[in-house]
Amino acid sequence: MNDAIVALATPLGQGAIHIVRLSGKGADKIIDLCFKPNNRQRWMEEKTFTLHLGWFYTEDDTKLDQVLVSKMIAPYSYTGEDIYEINCHGGLLIARRIIETCNQQGARLAEPGEFSKRAFLNGKMDLIQAEAVIDLITSRTDLSADLALKQLGGGLSSRINELRQEILDILSYIEAKIDFPEDEIDEIAFIELSKMILIAKKNALDINKGSKKGKIIREGLSTVIAGRPNVGKSSLLNALVKEERAIVTDIPGTTRDELHEHIKIGEILLRLIDTAGIRESHNLVEKIGIERTWKALSQADIILLLIDATELKIHSLFEEESSILKEYHEKTIVLVNKTDIFSDYRLDQHLKLNNVVIIPFSVKEGTGFAELEQEIKRRVFEGEAAISDQPLLSNIRQIQAVEKSIYYLIKAQEGILHNLPFDIVSIDIRAALEEISFITGHQVQEELLNNIFSRFCIGK
Ligand code: GDP
């Protein structure tokens, strides 16, 4: 399908300019019908990547707006088709009428992500890059934007493609041997094959190495804010949301709920689990027996356990606090809150025993935030530089495919060890190849494509 499609590429609403994107077969005829360039000769002569000032006319030849049209001609364009981007004045009414005019002249409205889907289908980018485009658009931290940009640059794609080629070579090797059954499959062939599989497996493992970190950068660290009533959970949440809200409330489609699900501490995105619990009852820990709370705690990558400094003056830890620490001391960071009122608290023996990290905190005065960020960074990045030059895997679909291919390569290795016939071993190699091919889109199902591109916005 390469019929002409049209959509608004800028966000809905009023602004300085809007951009209407038109792409596909016949887009050149449609634009010629609606756009009268000031310099017709230049418009006709200049081929691709040029910008032209002129007037846009409706189908009944009424002047609609003065516009700038970018001309990008196939195959050197985002979609690989002819694209015209009409920069008009930023009222929605004008943009809408431009789109309607294009519709009347034969372009249909684009579906979400349809421009990018065409870019993929026309070989302008692979699925890793397409998914990086949407990740870049939806990035909330500089780190995740950096990661998406690296993937868009194709570094990850070429590593995956190298791996795919290695697996293809293994298959060809096996097939060459199977094709000549009268030749005895000798010891050397077994050794050679084991070597090839070993190398492919090592590369797959290497590619998968930073994926946990990549996933956290992309999706955020799943976090529970836990603590007894009145320790300051909502106050902490609000303090962290405040900064984020300033950035994202203007982005259409960002609901208040989402805001409460994602917060940032420095450059790390936290994905909060069970914020509703905090808001509903202020009472997360009292419900400690409740399955939901424990489920949230068990799912979390990190637990921020707030303890009230003024309580420590009188008590040691409450039972609920101890039980969280007992079960999850490795992933818990204790924030001793309200140190602005009382800071001379005694560290409980239990905390010391479990080597738990304790940060003196005051939501009210804003102390402890930097230390908390430092501590989370230390855990996420294990002291390494934030993103290495090696592009990381970050997307769960891609990670799972690499993991599955590693599984099949190991199975193939075992098959060889057990002297299984080559055609049996080749079944696992094929399965490994298939998984890797799903990542870049060398092999692809319509359903997967629809699933990926429906996450894009209209006009992208
Ligand atoms: P939650 O029940 O755990 O969500 O606790 P809240 O966030 O509702 O806080 C309970 C009370 O403690 C409120 O009156 C807050 O203003 C207060 N509070 C929260 N953090 C601090 C802090 O760091 N210092 C002081 N002095 N008061 C705080």
Residues whose N, C-alpha, C, O or C-beta is under 5 A from the ligand:
A	BS01	GDP	R228 P229 N230 V231 G232 K233 S234 S235 H282 N337 K338 D340 I341 F361 S362 V363 K364 E365
